[in-house]
Amino acid sequence: MTRASASRAIASRLAAAGFIAADDEAELLSARAAGDAGLLEALLRRRLTGEPLAWITRRVSFCGIDIRVDSGVYVPRSQSETIARRAADRLPHAGIAIDLCTGTGAVARTLLAAHPRARVVATDIDAKAVACAVGNGVEAYHGDLFAPAPRALEGLVDVVVGVVPYVPTPALATLQRDTFTFESTLAYDGGMDGTAILRRVVQDSPRFLRRGGALLLELGGTQAEALAGDMKRLGYGGVDVLVDNDGDVRGIDGRLS
């Protein structure tokens, strides 16, 4: 069986199981198997259980960059490209950035790709994520939010960016059925209204940012209004709500006055 015919057969089985992007997923699985029929079948069976595709292929594309994804690590979503690109726009060419809850290091890698001379420091509470980010060429530290960031960076950082957990606890049950079969709620749960961790970042960020430095956080729904008030009280000006091409709220961006 040729690779093309094998891919079509895989796509048919994925489609029958309800996978919407069956053709695309079949191509990625076939590429990962590299002509090994036995491996392709094993990969397909894993996918049919609902295991994240990126854990199986070990790769994901983010802002046009090929990112390694280790099993058990939060998979960066395409929706996060909005905040990553805005953060890259805010970062000076030889500036300093901190990427919170880095996961695979996808956002940090995006910043480094745009500004090779910049220093980008990343943190994550998940040790597996830190190892994955390091494997993707990121300077990453294990710990909660700003806690493991080098103290020498206090007051010097140009950009703080974070895709932190912001799903309201009651809304976790509405996520895709297989999400928590494989993934931890730690990467999603933002407290009752989804802003618990977002507010912690806002509160602690002025310690690291320089005057004029930017704070960018991914969020959703009506969370921007609540966060904008907190940011303004802490001295942030020019607070903007970021929306994607569909008009959906994706983040918030402000500069420390």
Secondary structure, 3 states (H helix, E strand, C coil): CCHHHHHHHHHHHHHHCCCCCHHHHHHHHHHHHCCCHHHHHHHHHHHHCCCCHHHHHCEEEECCEEEECCCCCCCCCHHHHHHHHHHHHHCCCCCEEEEECCCCCHHHHHHHHHCCCCEEEEEECCHHHHHHHHHCCCEEEECCCCCCCCHHHCCCEEEEEECCCCECHHHHHHCCCCHHHHCCHHHCECCCCCCHHHHHHHHHHHHCEEEEEEEEEECCCCHHHHHHHHHHHCCEEEEEEEECCCCCEEEEEEEEC
